Amino acid sequence: MRQRLENRRASISFNFECGRFTYVATISYFPGGGLAEIFLGNGKAGSDSDSAAKDSAVVASIGLQFGVPLDVIRKALLRDSRGVASSPLGCVLDAIAKQGNKR
């Protein structure tokens, strides 16, 4: 069952880099503290990189709201031979996990 969020909720926004682009992430948490929602975008509105980042965040948010653990999503994403995330979603989820904000 999907855990819905309040219509109005506190969110945190921050910038991060992935590859050669700078992105903005906005994240929200469930009342109990687990990550519930992610929005991503970059300064190139309408570009393929912006669209892909936004879509990936929507899919991840739906997964989180249906109870998929953050680490399951993180480990399923593309990484290079060193284990470094290759996509904006992977980069932001790694940053969130490093801060200790795991489900």
HELIX and SHEET records of a PDB file:
HELIX    1   1 ASP A   48  GLN A   65  1                                  18    
HELIX    2   2 LEU A   70  ALA A   76  1                                   7    
HELIX    3   3 PRO A   88  LYS A   98  1                                  11    
SHEET    1   A 3 SER A  11  CYS A  18  0                                        
SHEET    2   A 3 PHE A  21  TYR A  29 -1                                        
SHEET    3   A 3 LEU A  35  ASN A  42 -1                                        
END                                                                             
